[in-house]
Amino acid sequence: MAKNDEVVGTGDKASGRNWGETLYLPKTDFPMRAGLPKLEPKLLERWEKIGLYDKLRDVA
């Protein structure tokens, strides 16, 4: 690998810095979870039930 082809995040161990502490992550009242595999089928079922796709097509 060439000198300028560094992978993002590889300097964390060498510098001893936790770059995650530099991010601004807002505090929210709702859970921040990535449960999409469980949630998506429920969403698709609901959207089908209320005819969301057809409504979007009508207004487009």
PDB file with one MODEL, atoms N, CA, C and O in Angstrom:
MODEL        1
ATOM      1  N   MET A   1       0.855  -1.183   0.000  1.00  0.00           N
ATOM      2  CA  MET A   1       0.000   0.000   0.000  1.00  0.00           C
ATOM      3  C   MET A   1       0.897   1.241   0.000  1.00  0.00           C
ATOM      4  O   MET A   1       1.870   1.312   0.750  1.00  0.00           O
ATOM      5  N   ALA A   2       0.565   2.200  -0.833  1.00  0.00           N
ATOM      6  CA  ALA A   2       1.339   3.432  -0.916  1.00  0.00           C
ATOM      7  C   ALA A   2       1.124   4.286   0.322  1.00  0.00           C
ATOM      8  O   ALA A   2       0.155   4.103   1.058  1.00  0.00           O
ATOM      9  N   LYS A   3       2.025   5.205   0.539  1.00  0.00           N
ATOM     10  CA  LYS A   3       1.975   6.057   1.726  1.00  0.00           C
ATOM     11  C   LYS A   3       0.666   6.830   1.845  1.00  0.00           C
ATOM     12  O   LYS A   3       0.131   6.956   2.946  1.00  0.00           O
ATOM     13  N   ASN A   4       0.137   7.348   0.740  1.00  0.00           N
ATOM     14  CA  ASN A   4      -1.061   8.186   0.761  1.00  0.00           C
ATOM     15  C   ASN A   4      -2.351   7.393   0.731  1.00  0.00           C
ATOM     16  O   ASN A   4      -3.429   7.988   0.748  1.00  0.00           O
ATOM     17  N   ASP A   5      -2.278   6.063   0.687  1.00  0.00           N
ATOM     18  CA  ASP A   5      -3.466   5.221   0.598  1.00  0.00           C
ATOM     19  C   ASP A   5      -3.878   4.671   1.958  1.00  0.00           C
ATOM     20  O   ASP A   5      -4.246   3.500   2.057  1.00  0.00           O
ATOM     21  N   GLU A   6      -3.826   5.472   2.987  1.00  0.00           N
ATOM     22  CA  GLU A   6      -4.188   5.009   4.323  1.00  0.00           C
ATOM     23  C   GLU A   6      -5.682   4.780   4.434  1.00  0.00           C
ATOM     24  O   GLU A   6      -6.481   5.496   3.831  1.00  0.00           O
ATOM     25  N   VAL A   7      -6.043   3.791   5.199  1.00  0.00           N
ATOM     26  CA  VAL A   7      -7.445   3.498   5.452  1.00  0.00           C
ATOM     27  C   VAL A   7      -7.923   4.397   6.579  1.00  0.00           C
ATOM     28  O   VAL A   7      -7.210   4.599   7.563  1.00  0.00           O
ATOM     29  N   VAL A   8      -9.137   4.941   6.439  1.00  0.00           N
ATOM     30  CA  VAL A   8      -9.690   5.828   7.459  1.00  0.00           C
ATOM     31  C   VAL A   8      -9.786   5.090   8.779  1.00  0.00           C
ATOM     32  O   VAL A   8     -10.291   3.969   8.827  1.00  0.00           O
ATOM     33  N   GLY A   9      -9.312   5.698   9.837  1.00  0.00           N
ATOM     34  CA  GLY A   9      -9.448   5.126  11.168  1.00  0.00           C
ATOM     35  C   GLY A   9      -8.242   4.335  11.624  1.00  0.00           C
ATOM     36  O   GLY A   9      -8.210   3.888  12.770  1.00  0.00           O
ATOM     37  N   THR A  10      -7.241   4.142  10.768  1.00  0.00           N
ATOM     38  CA  THR A  10      -6.103   3.338  11.185  1.00  0.00           C
ATOM     39  C   THR A  10      -5.201   4.071  12.159  1.00  0.00           C
ATOM     40  O   THR A  10      -4.413   3.433  12.857  1.00  0.00           O
ATOM     41  N   GLY A  11      -5.291   5.381  12.226  1.00  0.00           N
ATOM     42  CA  GLY A  11      -4.418   6.134  13.109  1.00  0.00           C
ATOM     43  C   GLY A  11      -4.898   6.178  14.551  1.00  0.00           C
ATOM     44  O   GLY A  11      -4.194   6.709  15.410  1.00  0.00           O
ATOM     45  N   ASP A  12      -6.061   5.641  14.839  1.00  0.00           N
ATOM     46  CA  ASP A  12      -6.620   5.712  16.189  1.00  0.00           C
ATOM     47  C   ASP A  12      -5.729   5.061  17.228  1.00  0.00           C
ATOM     48  O   ASP A  12      -5.498   5.635  18.292  1.00  0.00           O
ATOM     49  N   LYS A  13      -5.230   3.880  16.940  1.00  0.00           N
ATOM     50  CA  LYS A  13      -4.402   3.171  17.918  1.00  0.00           C
ATOM     51  C   LYS A  13      -3.068   3.861  18.111  1.00  0.00           C
ATOM     52  O   LYS A  13      -2.567   3.954  19.232  1.00  0.00           O
ATOM     53  N   ALA A  14      -2.492   4.344  17.020  1.00  0.00           N
ATOM     54  CA  ALA A  14      -1.192   4.988  17.099  1.00  0.00           C
ATOM     55  C   ALA A  14      -1.270   6.310  17.860  1.00  0.00           C
ATOM     56  O   ALA A  14      -0.369   6.634  18.633  1.00  0.00           O
ATOM     57  N   SER A  15      -2.337   7.070  17.644  1.00  0.00           N
ATOM     58  CA  SER A  15      -2.449   8.377  18.288  1.00  0.00           C
ATOM     59  C   SER A  15      -3.043   8.275  19.686  1.00  0.00           C
ATOM     60  O   SER A  15      -2.866   9.175  20.506  1.00  0.00           O
ATOM     61  N   GLY A  16      -3.751   7.174  19.960  1.00  0.00           N
ATOM     62  CA  GLY A  16      -4.379   7.017  21.264  1.00  0.00           C
ATOM     63  C   GLY A  16      -5.648   7.832  21.419  1.00  0.00           C
ATOM     64  O   GLY A  16      -6.184   7.939  22.522  1.00  0.00           O
ATOM     65  N   ARG A  17      -6.133   8.402  20.341  1.00  0.00           N
ATOM     66  CA  ARG A  17      -7.323   9.256  20.403  1.00  0.00           C
ATOM     67  C   ARG A  17      -8.569   8.476  20.009  1.00  0.00           C
ATOM     68  O   ARG A  17      -8.549   7.709  19.047  1.00  0.00           O
ATOM     69  N   ASN A  18      -9.648   8.672  20.749  1.00  0.00           N
ATOM     70  CA  ASN A  18     -10.922   8.066  20.434  1.00  0.00           C
ATOM     71  C   ASN A  18     -11.716   9.071  19.612  1.00  0.00           C
ATOM     72  O   ASN A  18     -12.296  10.008  20.161  1.00  0.00           O
ATOM     73  N   TRP A  19     -11.744   8.878  18.299  1.00  0.00           N
ATOM     74  CA  TRP A  19     -12.401   9.833  17.418  1.00  0.00           C
ATOM     75  C   TRP A  19     -13.912   9.831  17.597  1.00  0.00           C
ATOM     76  O   TRP A  19     -14.573  10.785  17.187  1.00  0.00           O
ATOM     77  N   GLY A  20     -14.475   8.790  18.194  1.00  0.00           N
ATOM     78  CA  GLY A  20     -15.904   8.753  18.460  1.00  0.00           C
ATOM     79  C   GLY A  20     -16.333   9.857  19.411  1.00  0.00           C
ATOM     80  O   GLY A  20     -17.484  10.293  19.381  1.00  0.00           O
ATOM     81  N   GLU A  21     -15.420  10.310  20.250  1.00  0.00           N
ATOM     82  CA  GLU A  21     -15.738  11.385  21.196  1.00  0.00           C
ATOM     83  C   GLU A  21     -15.870  12.735  20.502  1.00  0.00           C
ATOM     84  O   GLU A  21     -16.393  13.678  21.094  1.00  0.00           O
ATOM     85  N   THR A  22     -15.411  12.846  19.272  1.00  0.00           N
ATOM     86  CA  THR A  22     -15.481  14.121  18.558  1.00  0.00           C
ATOM     87  C   THR A  22     -16.790  14.282  17.794  1.00  0.00           C
ATOM     88  O   THR A  22     -17.036  15.340  17.214  1.00  0.00           O
ATOM     89  N   LEU A  23     -17.636  13.250  17.784  1.00  0.00           N
ATOM     90  CA  LEU A  23     -18.901  13.316  17.064  1.00  0.00           C
ATOM     91  C   LEU A  23     -19.991  13.923  17.931  1.00  0.00           C
ATOM     92  O   LEU A  23     -20.042  13.697  19.140  1.00  0.00           O
ATOM     93  N   TYR A  24     -20.855  14.692  17.301  1.00  0.00           N
ATOM     94  CA  TYR A  24     -22.016  15.226  17.998  1.00  0.00           C
ATOM     95  C   TYR A  24     -23.180  14.292  17.740  1.00  0.00           C
ATOM     96  O   TYR A  24     -23.697  14.236  16.624  1.00  0.00           O
ATOM     97  N   LEU A  25     -23.592  13.567  18.750  1.00  0.00           N
ATOM     98  CA  LEU A  25     -24.743  12.682  18.643  1.00  0.00           C
ATOM     99  C   LEU A  25     -25.808  13.202  19.605  1.00  0.00           C
ATOM    100  O   LEU A  25     -25.609  13.174  20.819  1.00  0.00           O
ATOM    101  N   PRO A  26     -26.932  13.675  19.077  1.00  0.00           N
ATOM    102  CA  PRO A  26     -27.960  14.260  19.939  1.00  0.00           C
ATOM    103  C   PRO A  26     -28.600  13.222  20.859  1.00  0.00           C
ATOM    104  O   PRO A  26     -28.694  12.044  20.513  1.00  0.00           O
ATOM    105  N   LYS A  27     -29.032  13.666  22.013  1.00  0.00           N
ATOM    106  CA  LYS A  27     -29.764  12.817  22.948  1.00  0.00           C
ATOM    107  C   LYS A  27     -31.233  12.858  22.552  1.00  0.00           C
ATOM    108  O   LYS A  27     -31.802  13.936  22.382  1.00  0.00           O
ATOM    109  N   THR A  28     -31.847  11.696  22.405  1.00  0.00           N
ATOM    110  CA  THR A  28     -33.237  11.631  21.986  1.00  0.00           C
ATOM    111  C   THR A  28     -34.044  10.781  22.955  1.00  0.00           C
ATOM    112  O   THR A  28     -33.482  10.014  23.738  1.00  0.00           O
ATOM    113  N   ASP A  29     -35.366  10.922  22.900  1.00  0.00           N
ATOM    114  CA  ASP A  29     -36.248  10.142  23.751  1.00  0.00           C
ATOM    115  C   ASP A  29     -36.588   8.782  23.153  1.00  0.00           C
ATOM    116  O   ASP A  29     -37.141   7.925  23.841  1.00  0.00           O
ATOM    117  N   PHE A  30     -36.266   8.578  21.893  1.00  0.00           N
ATOM    118  CA  PHE A  30     -36.606   7.312  21.255  1.00  0.00           C
ATOM    119  C   PHE A  30     -35.346   6.452  21.104  1.00  0.00           C
ATOM    120  O   PHE A  30     -34.237   6.977  21.012  1.00  0.00           O
ATOM    121  N   PRO A  31     -35.525   5.148  21.081  1.00  0.00           N
ATOM    122  CA  PRO A  31     -34.363   4.260  20.977  1.00  0.00           C
ATOM    123  C   PRO A  31     -33.736   4.331  19.587  1.00  0.00           C
ATOM    124  O   PRO A  31     -34.441   4.369  18.579  1.00  0.00           O
ATOM    125  N   MET A  32     -32.437   4.347  19.547  1.00  0.00           N
ATOM    126  CA  MET A  32     -31.707   4.382  18.286  1.00  0.00           C
ATOM    127  C   MET A  32     -31.207   2.965  18.015  1.00  0.00           C
ATOM    128  O   MET A  32     -30.080   2.618  18.368  1.00  0.00           O
ATOM    129  N   ARG A  33     -32.036   2.170  17.399  1.00  0.00           N
ATOM    130  CA  ARG A  33     -31.678   0.782  17.127  1.00  0.00           C
ATOM    131  C   ARG A  33     -31.788   0.498  15.645  1.00  0.00           C
ATOM    132  O   ARG A  33     -32.584   1.109  14.931  1.00  0.00           O
ATOM    133  N   ALA A  34     -30.988  -0.424  15.209  1.00  0.00           N
ATOM    134  CA  ALA A  34     -31.033  -0.820  13.811  1.00  0.00           C
ATOM    135  C   ALA A  34     -31.775  -2.141  13.690  1.00  0.00           C
ATOM    136  O   ALA A  34     -31.198  -3.130  13.239  1.00  0.00           O
ATOM    137  N   GLY A  35     -33.028  -2.176  14.079  1.00  0.00           N
ATOM    138  CA  GLY A  35     -33.823  -3.391  14.028  1.00  0.00           C
ATOM    139  C   GLY A  35     -34.586  -3.514  12.726  1.00  0.00           C
ATOM    140  O   GLY A  35     -35.714  -4.006  12.710  1.00  0.00           O
ATOM    141  N   LEU A  36     -33.979  -3.070  11.629  1.00  0.00           N
ATOM    142  CA  LEU A  36     -34.680  -3.075  10.356  1.00  0.00           C
ATOM    143  C   LEU A  36     -35.136  -4.468   9.917  1.00  0.00           C
ATOM    144  O   LEU A  36     -36.244  -4.588   9.394  1.00  0.00           O
ATOM    145  N   PRO A  37     -34.350  -5.515  10.099  1.00  0.00           N
ATOM    146  CA  PRO A  37     -34.832  -6.835   9.671  1.00  0.00           C
ATOM    147  C   PRO A  37     -36.144  -7.246  10.348  1.00  0.00           C
ATOM    148  O   PRO A  37     -36.950  -7.958   9.750  1.00  0.00           O
ATOM    149  N   LYS A  38     -36.359  -6.809  11.571  1.00  0.00           N
ATOM    150  CA  LYS A  38     -37.613  -7.120  12.262  1.00  0.00           C
ATOM    151  C   LYS A  38     -38.706  -6.107  11.922  1.00  0.00           C
ATOM    152  O   LYS A  38     -39.882  -6.461  11.843  1.00  0.00           O
ATOM    153  N   LEU A  39     -38.319  -4.861  11.722  1.00  0.00           N
ATOM    154  CA  LEU A  39     -39.282  -3.790  11.510  1.00  0.00           C
ATOM    155  C   LEU A  39     -39.788  -3.712  10.072  1.00  0.00           C
ATOM    156  O   LEU A  39     -40.956  -3.397   9.842  1.00  0.00           O
ATOM    157  N   GLU A  40     -38.926  -3.994   9.114  1.00  0.00           N
ATOM    158  CA  GLU A  40     -39.294  -3.804   7.712  1.00  0.00           C
ATOM    159  C   GLU A  40     -40.534  -4.587   7.281  1.00  0.00           C
ATOM    160  O   GLU A  40     -41.393  -4.015   6.611  1.00  0.00           O
ATOM    161  N   PRO A  41     -40.668  -5.863   7.631  1.00  0.00           N
ATOM    162  CA  PRO A  41     -41.891  -6.566   7.220  1.00  0.00           C
ATOM    163  C   PRO A  41     -43.163  -5.922   7.767  1.00  0.00           C
ATOM    164  O   PRO A  41     -44.188  -5.902   7.085  1.00  0.00           O
ATOM    165  N   LYS A  42     -43.106  -5.400   8.985  1.00  0.00           N
ATOM    166  CA  LYS A  42     -44.267  -4.723   9.570  1.00  0.00           C
ATOM    167  C   LYS A  42     -44.576  -3.433   8.817  1.00  0.00           C
ATOM    168  O   LYS A  42     -45.738  -3.112   8.569  1.00  0.00           O
ATOM    169  N   LEU A  43     -43.525  -2.697   8.455  1.00  0.00           N
ATOM    170  CA  LEU A  43     -43.720  -1.453   7.703  1.00  0.00           C
ATOM    171  C   LEU A  43     -44.327  -1.740   6.339  1.00  0.00           C
ATOM    172  O   LEU A  43     -45.277  -1.076   5.924  1.00  0.00           O
ATOM    173  N   LEU A  44     -43.783  -2.725   5.645  1.00  0.00           N
ATOM    174  CA  LEU A  44     -44.297  -3.055   4.313  1.00  0.00           C
ATOM    175  C   LEU A  44     -45.754  -3.502   4.376  1.00  0.00           C
ATOM    176  O   LEU A  44     -46.553  -3.148   3.510  1.00  0.00           O
ATOM    177  N   GLU A  45     -46.095  -4.270   5.391  1.00  0.00           N
ATOM    178  CA  GLU A  45     -47.479  -4.724   5.561  1.00  0.00           C
ATOM    179  C   GLU A  45     -48.415  -3.534   5.794  1.00  0.00           C
ATOM    180  O   GLU A  45     -49.498  -3.457   5.214  1.00  0.00           O
ATOM    181  N   ARG A  46     -47.980  -2.618   6.647  1.00  0.00           N
ATOM    182  CA  ARG A  46     -48.803  -1.433   6.935  1.00  0.00           C
ATOM    183  C   ARG A  46     -48.967  -0.567   5.698  1.00  0.00           C
ATOM    184  O   ARG A  46     -50.066  -0.095   5.407  1.00  0.00           O
ATOM    185  N   TRP A  47     -47.879  -0.357   4.972  1.00  0.00           N
ATOM    186  CA  TRP A  47     -47.933   0.466   3.768  1.00  0.00           C
ATOM    187  C   TRP A  47     -48.854  -0.158   2.721  1.00  0.00           C
ATOM    188  O   TRP A  47     -49.578   0.551   2.022  1.00  0.00           O
ATOM    189  N   GLU A  48     -48.823  -1.485   2.616  1.00  0.00           N
ATOM    190  CA  GLU A  48     -49.709  -2.179   1.685  1.00  0.00           C
ATOM    191  C   GLU A  48     -51.163  -1.997   2.119  1.00  0.00           C
ATOM    192  O   GLU A  48     -52.044  -1.764   1.291  1.00  0.00           O
ATOM    193  N   LYS A  49     -51.401  -2.107   3.420  1.00  0.00           N
ATOM    194  CA  LYS A  49     -52.766  -1.996   3.964  1.00  0.00           C
ATOM    195  C   LYS A  49     -53.369  -0.615   3.700  1.00  0.00           C
ATOM    196  O   LYS A  49     -54.544  -0.504   3.351  1.00  0.00           O
ATOM    197  N   ILE A  50     -52.556   0.440   3.868  1.00  0.00           N
ATOM    198  CA  ILE A  50     -53.079   1.803   3.691  1.00  0.00           C
ATOM    199  C   ILE A  50     -52.950   2.295   2.247  1.00  0.00           C
ATOM    200  O   ILE A  50     -53.373   3.406   1.929  1.00  0.00           O
ATOM    201  N   GLY A  51     -52.365   1.467   1.371  1.00  0.00           N
ATOM    202  CA  GLY A  51     -52.243   1.853  -0.037  1.00  0.00           C
ATOM    203  C   GLY A  51     -51.274   2.997  -0.264  1.00  0.00           C
ATOM    204  O   GLY A  51     -51.513   3.858  -1.110  1.00  0.00           O
ATOM    205  N   LEU A  52     -50.197   3.012   0.475  1.00  0.00           N
ATOM    206  CA  LEU A  52     -49.243   4.120   0.405  1.00  0.00           C
ATOM    207  C   LEU A  52     -48.643   4.288  -0.994  1.00  0.00           C
ATOM    208  O   LEU A  52     -48.536   5.409  -1.493  1.00  0.00           O
ATOM    209  N   TYR A  53     -48.258   3.197  -1.618  1.00  0.00           N
ATOM    210  CA  TYR A  53     -47.656   3.283  -2.949  1.00  0.00           C
ATOM    211  C   TYR A  53     -48.616   3.944  -3.936  1.00  0.00           C
ATOM    212  O   TYR A  53     -48.217   4.820  -4.702  1.00  0.00           O
ATOM    213  N   ASP A  54     -49.874   3.524  -3.915  1.00  0.00           N
ATOM    214  CA  ASP A  54     -50.853   4.104  -4.838  1.00  0.00           C
ATOM    215  C   ASP A  54     -51.077   5.587  -4.557  1.00  0.00           C
ATOM    216  O   ASP A  54     -51.218   6.383  -5.485  1.00  0.00           O
ATOM    217  N   LYS A  55     -51.110   5.957  -3.283  1.00  0.00           N
ATOM    218  CA  LYS A  55     -51.280   7.373  -2.926  1.00  0.00           C
ATOM    219  C   LYS A  55     -50.113   8.206  -3.430  1.00  0.00           C
ATOM    220  O   LYS A  55     -50.309   9.310  -3.937  1.00  0.00           O
ATOM    221  N   LEU A  56     -48.888   7.678  -3.292  1.00  0.00           N
ATOM    222  CA  LEU A  56     -47.720   8.405  -3.782  1.00  0.00           C
ATOM    223  C   LEU A  56     -47.746   8.529  -5.302  1.00  0.00           C
ATOM    224  O   LEU A  56     -47.382   9.573  -5.843  1.00  0.00           O
ATOM    225  N   ARG A  57     -48.165   7.494  -5.982  1.00  0.00           N
ATOM    226  CA  ARG A  57     -48.253   7.535  -7.439  1.00  0.00           C
ATOM    227  C   ARG A  57     -49.311   8.548  -7.891  1.00  0.00           C
ATOM    228  O   ARG A  57     -49.124   9.232  -8.897  1.00  0.00           O
ATOM    229  N   ASP A  58     -50.417   8.645  -7.154  1.00  0.00           N
ATOM    230  CA  ASP A  58     -51.477   9.595  -7.516  1.00  0.00           C
ATOM    231  C   ASP A  58     -51.014  11.035  -7.449  1.00  0.00           C
ATOM    232  O   ASP A  58     -51.399  11.839  -8.298  1.00  0.00           O
ATOM    233  N   VAL A  59     -50.206  11.385  -6.475  1.00  0.00           N
ATOM    234  CA  VAL A  59     -49.780  12.769  -6.310  1.00  0.00           C
ATOM    235  C   VAL A  59     -48.508  13.099  -7.106  1.00  0.00           C
ATOM    236  O   VAL A  59     -48.118  14.262  -7.204  1.00  0.00           O
ATOM    237  N   ALA A  60     -47.883  12.095  -7.659  1.00  0.00           N
ATOM    238  CA  ALA A  60     -46.621  12.334  -8.422  1.00  0.00           C
ATOM    239  C   ALA A  60     -46.928  12.822  -9.822  1.00  0.00           C
ATOM    240  O   ALA A  60     -46.011  13.075 -10.603  1.00  0.00           O
TER     241      ALA A  60
ENDMDL
END
